[in-house]
Amino acid sequence: MKYKYIFLLITSLLSLDSVAQNYLLKGTVLFEGEPVEFANVYVKGLSIGAVTDSSGSFSINIPETGNFIVQASMVGFQTAQQVIKIPNSKTSSLVFILKEMDGGLDEVVVSGTMQEVSKLDSPVPVEVYSANFFKANPTPSVFESLQNVNGVRPQINCNVCNTGDIHINGLEGPYTMVLIDGMPIVSGLATVYGLTGIPQALIDRVEVVKGPASTLYGSEAVGGLINVITKKPELAPLVSADFFGTGWAEMNLDLGMRSNWGKNIQSLTGVNAFYYDNPIDKNEDGFTDVTLSKRISFFQKINVQRPANRLFTMAGRYVYEDRWGGQMGWSSANRGGDEVYGESIYTSRWETFGTWQLPTSESLNFQFSVNGHNQNSVYGTTVFKADQYIGFGQLTWSKAAERHGLLLGLAYRYTFYDDNTTATSDLISDSNEPSVIHLPGAFLQDEIKLTSNQSLLLGVRYDYNSIHGSIFSPRVNYKLSSDDKSTVFRLSAGNGFRVANVFTEDHAALTGAREVIFTEELKPEQSWNVNANLVKKIYSDNGTFIGMDGSAFYTYFTNRIVPDYKTNPNQIIYSNLDGSAVSKGVSLNMDLAWANGLTITTGGTLMDVSIVEEGVRTRQLLTERFSGVWSVGYEFFRLGLTMDYTGNVYSPMRLPLLGPLDDRPDFSPWYSIQNIQLTKSLGKKWEIYGGVKNLLNFTPPNNSIARAFDPFDKDVVFAPNGSVVPTPNNPNALTFDPTYVFAPNQGVRGFLGVRFTVSD
């Protein structure tokens, strides 16, 4: 019997000891003085938390002493946090005051109007994607990250070298302007070759505007723009590192560091390195499934504190990449030869850009960017060497009145381009003539507050192209919102224009598989767009949030430049379309979140992109009718574990065939790329993540490269007119062609990564 009492005594002592080591943290979460039910309260570093009750109260047992960060979060509100020190007493109490965030839909945006404005107040619809959105499916480049954005599709243009561009609402890459911190950095040669090497550790958010934006941004902003906003140095982590590798032996490293240069200068430094040197041929066509690549990129940004808080920020980036794809036995000794086929691309690119606010009483800002791009590429025996230099300067003046928000701008762009093709040569004298284009312009914008809930944005731009002459671009945007901003309606109409350079934008013109033919001097393309947008937010009493963002769009093109692959299977014939082209459709984005930590972001786009010539309507190549994306996340608060399930789905696309005897399918199948990831926090500084990409193991057909066994067409018989003659060895009259491509060749693969962050 005495043993029973001894056992009870020991158990009681152990229980007392256990209690002695636990501290009860109590608190309340409030909004405008009212309790917030179903708010999540989480202790970082300990992986424990609680959910508030109907009185907004919570309690958490803290198992140890020390300093901790406690966060209170709720869908529709900004996350609040406090640093606490657990004392020797057993009870602490906290009060969190939440501020409304409109479900993440009220971020500050700049892309729509060139001025910082609440997203809900912007008359131009802007989609915003935070850095955390892209962490749900980590990739080695911004180009690949955009695969989970509704209506945006990274398109691979070549089965061999895997270069690509970004489609918005079905419009090809040259119609998309890519900016860094609002400056037009990625254009021309970089449309195909410069979309990699932006250190993702330094990205704060990505803003997407769908539809023409030429009124503010000039040429190339025809289909829309993607603005990569980097972090402000003073808000960035002190040190951040992100490294991951895949089962294919791909390795990617992102580094970021914040520092101070003296008393008034804050600096942000970033490095991105990507290494893949493991030739794989799983489809057994004799060619590498994925391009091998060695890439290094450096990024530097500084902010200077000036009197009266005037702005001066400047940044620079350098990226070098050595990539190749081709037959498995290729080496650099075969570069440019006709024995073993390979596509080898050396890219060297530098950029600098910044903003300087003039020391005047008026709001005057001078923005500038300069970049240089050197391309040294070989496609089989075809050599392509090019140099491009672009200088851009813009002076803007803004003025806010009682009902008007004026923005006046003067811009100038200088473009120098030289390559070893007929694009920069005088066919009569056979001399080299680099292209030099001067593009001065001016624009005026006025945002008129009609009422407290209505605004009207009027804009106009005039540019003078030194080759093509005057170009005029107007736009109008109307916004109507409810009193509580839970419903916002926008109607937009505008014009876009683009001056094309085939050799810098269309990889197919450089593969050497087809001869490039111009039937006329190409004129600038123009487009007219109408877009209707409706945003609706719904909050339920139990903490559930539903956000819907729907749009209908219609874009009409004239002078559309369309490559003709059919007239002669051994040629690409470029000319301005003698007719019209149309891109129209509807899209819907939905954000759903529950108080238990489950979030869903999903969207779909249904569209028709077609060309009308001589009364005949033809569907555009490599353009899907429907695309859908999703990202499902669930946070296990007590385990410090997050699960993300992401994916996309695409309907069939019309594919480029080589002639009437080509027996490959003329449409791609429905396909979906799906991924899953688990992320585990390890204390306050470390987290590890891993998962599986392409869960369904989807890959394109293994005959996507036509006549992969004869890449130099040594056994192809050509007729005098250049057409291919069917022979017993070539009954389908094919030539080597790598442009029959609609999806990446990588199948299922695992990945594992680690992140390290020091905030202070």
WOJO-V418232 format. One record per residue. N is the residue number from 0. RES is the residue in one small letter. SS is DSSP state (hx for helix, st for strand, lp for the rest). PSI is psi in radians with two decimals (none if undefined). Layout:
N|RES|SS|PSI, N|RES|SS|PSI
This chain:
0|m|lp|-0.66, 1|k|hx|-0.50, 2|y|hx|-0.55, 3|k|hx|-0.75, 4|y|hx|-0.65, 5|i|hx|-0.73, 6|f|hx|-0.76, 7|l|hx|-0.65, 8|l|hx|-0.79, 9|i|hx|-0.74, 10|t|hx|-0.72, 11|s|hx|-0.74, 12|l|hx|-0.75, 13|l|hx|-0.68, 14|s|hx|-0.74, 15|l|hx|-0.69, 16|d|hx|-0.68, 17|s|hx|-0.75, 18|v|hx|-0.63, 19|a|hx|-0.41, 20|q|lp|0.02, 21|n|lp|2.42, 22|y|st|2.31, 23|l|st|2.00, 24|l|st|2.08, 25|k|st|2.76, 26|g|st|-3.11, 27|t|st|2.52, 28|v|st|2.20, 29|l|st|2.69, 30|f|st|2.05, 31|e|lp|0.70, 32|g|lp|-0.10, 33|e|st|2.53, 34|p|st|2.57, 35|v|lp|2.03, 36|e|lp|2.61, 37|f|lp|0.35, 38|a|lp|2.54, 39|n|st|2.22, 40|v|st|2.24, 41|y|st|2.35, 42|v|st|1.91, 43|k|st|2.46, 44|g|lp|-0.38, 45|l|lp|-0.20, 46|s|lp|0.69, 47|i|st|2.75, 48|g|st|-2.98, 49|a|st|2.94, 50|v|st|2.36, 51|t|lp|2.64, 52|d|lp|-2.93, 53|s|lp|-0.37, 54|s|lp|0.09, 55|g|lp|0.19, 56|s|st|2.72, 57|f|st|2.82, 58|s|st|2.45, 59|i|st|2.33, 60|n|st|2.09, 61|i|st|2.09, 62|p|lp|-0.03, 63|e|lp|2.92, 64|t|lp|2.89, 65|g|st|-3.04, 66|n|st|2.32, 67|f|st|2.66, 68|i|st|2.14, 69|v|st|2.24, 70|q|st|2.48, 71|a|st|2.18, 72|s|st|2.64, 73|m|lp|2.40, 74|v|lp|2.27, 75|g|lp|-0.03, 76|f|st|2.70, 77|q|lp|2.47, 78|t|lp|2.27, 79|a|st|2.54, 80|q|st|2.68, 81|q|st|2.57, 82|v|st|2.19, 83|i|st|2.69, 84|k|st|1.99, 85|i|st|2.03, 86|p|lp|-2.98, 87|n|lp|-0.35, 88|s|lp|2.80, 89|k|lp|-0.06, 90|t|st|2.36, 91|s|st|2.72, 92|s|st|2.40, 93|l|st|2.66, 94|v|st|2.13, 95|f|st|2.26, 96|i|st|1.96, 97|l|lp|2.58, 98|k|lp|2.41, 99|e|st|2.43, 100|m|lp|0.03, 101|d|hx|0.81, 102|g|hx|0.50, 103|g|hx|0.03, 104|l|lp|0.10, 105|d|lp|0.61, 106|e|lp|2.81, 107|v|st|2.26, 108|v|st|2.74, 109|v|lp|-0.30, 110|s|lp|-0.55, 111|g|lp|-0.64, 112|t|lp|0.04, 113|m|lp|0.19, 114|q|lp|2.54, 115|e|lp|2.19, 116|v|st|2.63, 117|s|st|2.45, 118|k|lp|-0.69, 119|l|lp|-0.44, 120|d|lp|-0.21, 121|s|lp|2.23, 122|p|lp|-0.22, 123|v|lp|2.19, 124|p|lp|2.16, 125|v|lp|2.25, 126|e|st|2.37, 127|v|st|2.27, 128|y|st|2.08, 129|s|st|2.96, 130|a|hx|-0.58, 131|n|hx|-0.53, 132|f|hx|-0.72, 133|f|hx|-0.36, 134|k|hx|-0.32, 135|a|lp|-0.38, 136|n|lp|1.41, 137|p|lp|2.37, 138|t|lp|2.85, 139|p|lp|0.00, 140|s|lp|2.74, 141|v|hx|-0.61, 142|f|hx|-0.86, 143|e|hx|-0.52, 144|s|hx|-0.53, 145|l|hx|-0.02, 146|q|hx|-0.30, 147|n|hx|0.27, 148|v|lp|2.21, 149|n|lp|2.28, 150|g|lp|0.00, 151|v|st|2.24, 152|r|st|2.10, 153|p|st|2.12, 154|q|st|2.12, 155|i|st|2.21, 156|n|lp|-0.09, 157|c|lp|2.29, 158|n|lp|-0.29, 159|v|lp|-0.98, 160|c|lp|-0.10, 161|n|lp|0.42, 162|t|lp|2.74, 163|g|st|3.14, 164|d|st|3.12, 165|i|st|2.15, 166|h|st|2.35, 167|i|st|2.14, 168|n|lp|0.72, 169|g|lp|-0.17, 170|l|st|2.43, 171|e|lp|2.94, 172|g|hx|-0.72, 173|p|hx|-0.26, 174|y|hx|-0.03, 175|t|st|2.17, 176|m|st|2.26, 177|v|st|2.21, 178|l|st|2.69, 179|i|st|2.09, 180|d|lp|0.68, 181|g|lp|-0.03, 182|m|st|2.35, 183|p|st|1.57, 184|i|st|-0.82, 185|v|st|1.81, 186|s|lp|2.99, 187|g|lp|-2.20, 188|l|lp|-0.60, 189|a|hx|-0.23, 190|t|hx|-0.64, 191|v|hx|-0.66, 192|y|hx|-0.15, 193|g|lp|0.31, 194|l|lp|0.13, 195|t|lp|2.92, 196|g|lp|0.19, 197|i|lp|1.97, 198|p|lp|2.04, 199|q|hx|-0.31, 200|a|hx|-0.33, 201|l|hx|0.00, 202|i|st|2.22, 203|d|st|-0.79, 204|r|st|2.91, 205|v|st|2.21, 206|e|st|2.37, 207|v|st|2.18, 208|v|st|2.14, 209|k|st|2.25, 210|g|lp|2.87, 211|p|lp|2.39, 212|a|lp|0.45, 213|s|hx|-0.40, 214|t|hx|-0.66, 215|l|hx|-0.58, 216|y|hx|-0.10, 217|g|lp|-2.68, 218|s|lp|2.66, 219|e|lp|-0.42, 220|a|lp|1.02, 221|v|lp|-0.88, 222|g|lp|-0.39, 223|g|st|-3.06, 224|l|st|2.67, 225|i|st|2.06, 226|n|st|1.95, 227|v|st|1.95, 228|i|st|2.07, 229|t|st|2.84, 230|k|lp|2.63, 231|k|lp|2.34, 232|p|hx|-0.67, 233|e|hx|-0.27, 234|l|hx|-0.09, 235|a|lp|2.74, 236|p|lp|2.69, 237|l|lp|-0.80, 238|v|st|2.40, 239|s|st|2.50, 240|a|st|2.46, 241|d|st|2.04, 242|f|st|2.34, 243|f|st|2.72, 244|g|st|2.78, 245|t|st|2.98, 246|g|lp|-0.19, 247|w|lp|0.16, 248|a|lp|0.48, 249|e|lp|2.45, 250|m|st|2.32, 251|n|st|2.37, 252|l|st|2.25, 253|d|st|2.25, 254|l|st|2.49, 255|g|st|2.51, 256|m|st|2.34, 257|r|st|2.42, 258|s|st|2.94, 259|n|st|2.28, 260|w|lp|1.54, 261|g|lp|-2.76, 262|k|lp|-0.54, 263|n|lp|0.16, 264|i|st|2.13, 265|q|st|2.44, 266|s|st|2.56, 267|l|st|2.09, 268|t|st|2.40, 269|g|st|2.61, 270|v|st|2.37, 271|n|st|2.28, 272|a|st|2.34, 273|f|st|2.36, 274|y|st|2.14, 275|y|st|1.96, 276|d|lp|0.87, 277|n|lp|1.52, 278|p|lp|2.22, 279|i|lp|2.39, 280|d|lp|1.29, 281|k|lp|-0.45, 282|n|lp|-0.01, 283|e|lp|0.71, 284|d|lp|0.08, 285|g|lp|-0.07, 286|f|st|2.69, 287|t|lp|2.36, 288|d|lp|-0.59, 289|v|lp|2.42, 290|t|lp|2.37, 291|l|st|2.45, 292|s|st|2.44, 293|k|st|2.02, 294|r|st|2.43, 295|i|st|2.40, 296|s|st|2.40, 297|f|st|2.42, 298|f|st|2.37, 299|q|st|2.26, 300|k|st|2.42, 301|i|st|2.54, 302|n|st|2.33, 303|v|st|2.17, 304|q|lp|2.14, 305|r|lp|2.86, 306|p|hx|2.57, 307|a|hx|0.41, 308|n|hx|0.52, 309|r|lp|2.58, 310|l|lp|2.33, 311|f|st|2.02, 312|t|st|2.51, 313|m|st|2.49, 314|a|st|2.78, 315|g|st|2.67, 316|r|st|2.46, 317|y|st|2.35, 318|v|st|2.35, 319|y|st|2.35, 320|e|st|2.40, 321|d|st|1.90, 322|r|st|2.59, 323|w|st|2.65, 324|g|st|2.74, 325|g|st|-2.74, 326|q|st|2.56, 327|m|lp|-0.48, 328|g|lp|0.15, 329|w|lp|2.53, 330|s|lp|2.99, 331|s|hx|-0.39, 332|a|hx|-0.35, 333|n|hx|0.01, 334|r|lp|2.06, 335|g|lp|-0.10, 336|g|lp|3.03, 337|d|lp|0.43, 338|e|lp|-0.83, 339|v|lp|2.19, 340|y|lp|2.33, 341|g|st|2.67, 342|e|st|1.95, 343|s|st|2.22, 344|i|st|2.08, 345|y|st|2.14, 346|t|st|2.23, 347|s|st|2.11, 348|r|st|2.39, 349|w|st|2.65, 350|e|st|2.59, 351|t|st|2.47, 352|f|st|2.78, 353|g|st|3.11, 354|t|st|2.32, 355|w|st|2.09, 356|q|st|2.13, 357|l|lp|2.57, 358|p|lp|1.12, 359|t|lp|2.91, 360|s|lp|-0.44, 361|e|lp|2.78, 362|s|st|1.60, 363|l|st|2.23, 364|n|st|2.32, 365|f|st|2.14, 366|q|st|2.49, 367|f|st|2.70, 368|s|st|2.51, 369|v|st|2.36, 370|n|st|2.66, 371|g|st|2.45, 372|h|st|2.13, 373|n|st|2.21, 374|q|st|2.21, 375|n|st|1.75, 376|s|st|2.60, 377|v|st|2.22, 378|y|st|1.62, 379|g|lp|-2.01, 380|t|lp|-0.03, 381|t|st|2.15, 382|v|st|2.27, 383|f|st|2.01, 384|k|st|2.33, 385|a|st|2.62, 386|d|st|2.38, 387|q|st|2.35, 388|y|st|2.25, 389|i|st|2.22, 390|g|st|2.37, 391|f|st|2.32, 392|g|st|2.50, 393|q|st|2.25, 394|l|st|2.16, 395|t|st|2.55, 396|w|st|2.20, 397|s|st|2.57, 398|k|st|2.22, 399|a|st|2.19, 400|a|lp|-3.01, 401|e|lp|-0.77, 402|r|lp|0.09, 403|h|st|2.51, 404|g|st|1.75, 405|l|st|2.50, 406|l|st|2.10, 407|l|st|2.35, 408|g|st|2.53, 409|l|st|2.26, 410|a|st|2.69, 411|y|st|2.31, 412|r|st|2.30, 413|y|st|2.23, 414|t|st|2.14, 415|f|st|2.26, 416|y|st|2.29, 417|d|st|2.34, 418|d|st|-3.10, 419|n|lp|0.40, 420|t|lp|3.13, 421|t|hx|-0.19, 422|a|hx|-0.48, 423|t|hx|0.73, 424|s|st|2.62, 425|d|st|1.97, 426|l|lp|-0.39, 427|i|lp|-0.89, 428|s|lp|-0.14, 429|d|lp|0.59, 430|s|st|2.75, 431|n|st|2.27, 432|e|lp|1.60, 433|p|lp|2.61, 434|s|st|2.23, 435|v|st|2.10, 436|i|st|2.23, 437|h|st|2.30, 438|l|st|1.39, 439|p|st|2.65, 440|g|st|2.91, 441|a|st|2.53, 442|f|st|2.66, 443|l|st|2.35, 444|q|st|2.43, 445|d|st|2.05, 446|e|st|2.00, 447|i|st|2.16, 448|k|st|1.76, 449|l|lp|-0.84, 450|t|lp|-3.05, 451|s|lp|-0.37, 452|n|lp|0.00, 453|q|st|2.48, 454|s|st|2.71, 455|l|st|2.19, 456|l|st|2.13, 457|l|st|2.32, 458|g|st|2.63, 459|v|st|2.54, 460|r|st|2.49, 461|y|st|2.22, 462|d|st|2.61, 463|y|st|1.91, 464|n|st|2.22, 465|s|lp|-0.27, 466|i|lp|-0.77, 467|h|lp|-0.16, 468|g|st|-2.67, 469|s|st|2.47, 470|i|st|2.26, 471|f|st|2.30, 472|s|st|1.82, 473|p|st|2.87, 474|r|st|2.74, 475|v|st|2.41, 476|n|st|2.34, 477|y|st|2.40, 478|k|st|2.37, 479|l|st|2.26, 480|s|st|2.72, 481|s|lp|2.94, 482|d|lp|-0.67, 483|d|lp|0.10, 484|k|lp|0.33, 485|s|lp|-0.29, 486|t|st|2.24, 487|v|st|2.27, 488|f|st|2.36, 489|r|st|2.50, 490|l|st|2.20, 491|s|st|2.58, 492|a|st|2.43, 493|g|st|3.07, 494|n|st|2.54, 495|g|st|2.72, 496|f|st|2.77, 497|r|st|2.30, 498|v|lp|2.08, 499|a|lp|2.58, 500|n|lp|1.80, 501|v|hx|-0.77, 502|f|hx|-0.39, 503|t|hx|-0.23, 504|e|hx|-0.44, 505|d|lp|1.84, 506|h|hx|-0.54, 507|a|hx|-0.45, 508|a|hx|-0.17, 509|l|hx|-0.09, 510|t|lp|-0.34, 511|g|lp|-0.14, 512|a|lp|-0.40, 513|r|lp|2.63, 514|e|st|2.44, 515|v|st|2.22, 516|i|st|2.29, 517|f|st|2.17, 518|t|lp|-0.17, 519|e|lp|2.93, 520|e|lp|2.16, 521|l|lp|2.31, 522|k|lp|2.77, 523|p|lp|2.43, 524|e|st|2.58, 525|q|st|2.63, 526|s|st|2.64, 527|w|st|2.33, 528|n|st|2.47, 529|v|st|2.34, 530|n|st|2.25, 531|a|st|2.32, 532|n|st|2.34, 533|l|st|2.22, 534|v|st|2.27, 535|k|st|2.30, 536|k|st|2.36, 537|i|st|2.20, 538|y|st|2.31, 539|s|lp|2.89, 540|d|lp|-0.42, 541|n|lp|0.22, 542|g|lp|0.05, 543|t|lp|2.46, 544|f|st|2.40, 545|i|st|2.16, 546|g|st|2.28, 547|m|st|2.37, 548|d|st|1.80, 549|g|st|2.57, 550|s|st|2.61, 551|a|st|2.33, 552|f|st|2.64, 553|y|st|2.15, 554|t|st|2.25, 555|y|st|2.20, 556|f|st|2.51, 557|t|st|2.70, 558|n|lp|0.46, 559|r|lp|2.32, 560|i|st|2.03, 561|v|st|2.17, 562|p|st|2.33, 563|d|st|1.94, 564|y|lp|-0.21, 565|k|lp|-0.60, 566|t|lp|-0.78, 567|n|lp|2.04, 568|p|lp|-0.16, 569|n|lp|0.20, 570|q|st|2.74, 571|i|st|2.06, 572|i|st|2.10, 573|y|st|2.38, 574|s|st|2.82, 575|n|st|2.42, 576|l|lp|2.25, 577|d|lp|1.23, 578|g|st|-2.43, 579|s|st|2.91, 580|a|st|2.58, 581|v|st|2.39, 582|s|st|2.06, 583|k|st|2.69, 584|g|st|-3.04, 585|v|st|2.63, 586|s|st|2.69, 587|l|st|2.23, 588|n|st|2.46, 589|m|st|2.37, 590|d|st|2.19, 591|l|st|2.44, 592|a|st|2.48, 593|w|lp|2.75, 594|a|lp|-0.33, 595|n|lp|0.05, 596|g|lp|0.01, 597|l|st|2.25, 598|t|st|2.51, 599|i|st|2.20, 600|t|st|2.13, 601|t|st|2.82, 602|g|st|2.80, 603|g|st|2.61, 604|t|st|2.22, 605|l|st|2.14, 606|m|st|2.86, 607|d|st|1.99, 608|v|st|1.98, 609|s|st|2.86, 610|i|st|2.33, 611|v|st|2.09, 612|e|st|2.20, 613|e|lp|0.70, 614|g|lp|0.04, 615|v|st|2.20, 616|r|st|2.24, 617|t|st|2.37, 618|r|st|2.40, 619|q|lp|2.49, 620|l|st|2.62, 621|l|lp|0.74, 622|t|lp|2.14, 623|e|lp|2.69, 624|r|lp|-0.60, 625|f|st|2.47, 626|s|st|2.53, 627|g|st|2.60, 628|v|st|2.73, 629|w|st|2.70, 630|s|st|2.00, 631|v|st|2.18, 632|g|st|2.51, 633|y|st|2.27, 634|e|st|2.09, 635|f|st|1.63, 636|f|hx|-0.77, 637|r|hx|-0.39, 638|l|hx|-0.17, 639|g|lp|0.59, 640|l|st|2.39, 641|t|st|2.37, 642|m|st|2.35, 643|d|st|2.27, 644|y|st|1.98, 645|t|st|2.77, 646|g|st|3.03, 647|n|st|2.84, 648|v|st|2.45, 649|y|st|2.46, 650|s|lp|2.99, 651|p|lp|2.53, 652|m|lp|2.56, 653|r|st|2.28, 654|l|lp|2.65, 655|p|lp|1.94, 656|l|lp|2.89, 657|l|lp|0.07, 658|g|lp|3.07, 659|p|lp|-0.36, 660|l|lp|-0.11, 661|d|lp|2.04, 662|d|lp|0.11, 663|r|lp|2.62, 664|p|lp|2.42, 665|d|lp|-0.04, 666|f|st|2.50, 667|s|lp|2.82, 668|p|lp|2.93, 669|w|lp|2.42, 670|y|st|2.77, 671|s|st|2.39, 672|i|st|2.10, 673|q|st|2.57, 674|n|st|2.66, 675|i|st|2.54, 676|q|st|2.49, 677|l|st|2.36, 678|t|st|2.26, 679|k|st|2.19, 680|s|st|2.38, 681|l|st|1.54, 682|g|lp|-2.71, 683|k|lp|-0.27, 684|k|lp|-0.42, 685|w|st|2.60, 686|e|st|2.55, 687|i|st|2.65, 688|y|st|2.69, 689|g|st|2.89, 690|g|st|-2.73, 691|v|st|2.31, 692|k|st|2.59, 693|n|lp|1.05, 694|l|lp|-0.58, 695|l|lp|-0.04, 696|n|lp|0.75, 697|f|lp|2.34, 698|t|lp|2.68, 699|p|lp|2.97, 700|p|lp|2.59, 701|n|lp|-0.06, 702|n|lp|0.44, 703|s|lp|-0.61, 704|i|lp|1.96, 705|a|st|2.33, 706|r|lp|0.93, 707|a|hx|-0.39, 708|f|hx|-0.15, 709|d|hx|1.13, 710|p|lp|-0.29, 711|f|lp|0.20, 712|d|lp|0.66, 713|k|lp|-0.44, 714|d|lp|0.34, 715|v|lp|2.35, 716|v|st|2.21, 717|f|st|2.47, 718|a|lp|2.89, 719|p|lp|-0.51, 720|n|lp|0.08, 721|g|lp|-0.15, 722|s|lp|2.81, 723|v|st|2.35, 724|v|st|2.17, 725|p|lp|2.39, 726|t|st|2.89, 727|p|lp|-0.57, 728|n|lp|-0.19, 729|n|st|1.10, 730|p|lp|-0.37, 731|n|lp|0.12, 732|a|lp|0.90, 733|l|lp|2.75, 734|t|lp|2.91, 735|f|lp|2.24, 736|d|st|2.12, 737|p|lp|0.21, 738|t|lp|0.00, 739|y|lp|1.39, 740|v|lp|2.37, 741|f|lp|-0.19, 742|a|lp|2.75, 743|p|lp|2.68, 744|n|lp|-0.07, 745|q|lp|2.22, 746|g|lp|-2.68, 747|v|lp|2.46, 748|r|st|2.62, 749|g|st|2.84, 750|f|st|2.69, 751|l|st|2.35, 752|g|st|2.96, 753|v|st|2.48, 754|r|st|2.52, 755|f|st|2.22, 756|t|st|2.28, 757|v|st|1.98, 758|s|lp|-0.69, 759|d|lp|none
